[in-house]
Amino acid sequence: MRRKFVLVVAFCSGFLGTAEDAASLSFEEFDGLPNWQRENFISTVLHYYYYNYLEDPAMAPTADCMTDLDRETAADGDPYLLSVILRDLGSSAFDGSADNSVEGVIKDIIDRECESR
């Protein structure tokens, strides 16, 4: 399943490299991407987690939370969850977490935001 996910991420985000490279995208590599590729990458990761959470009854509340967060609008006009992810990926607070992959940090942010609701 993970291999299928990273292939989709690599394709949808326009990331050039292997599937493994896309799954382990570092902060430095992410920072070097144009804004549209960053947002595409984040969107693809969010969709991956959302649909996997829908398939697991124990995680369905997290999928519902993600929907609620997507409906909220942040001060910058973006959907709330996207705005929080972009902000947090730009900070050093997540350095060293989630094995330093952007994908792992996005999952950490989803978990944090939904646990606090």
Summary of the structure (lengths in Angstrom):
residues: 117
radius of gyration: 13.6
end to end distance: 29.0
largest distance: 37.3
contacts: 334
relative contact order: 0.14
helix: 69%
strand: 2%
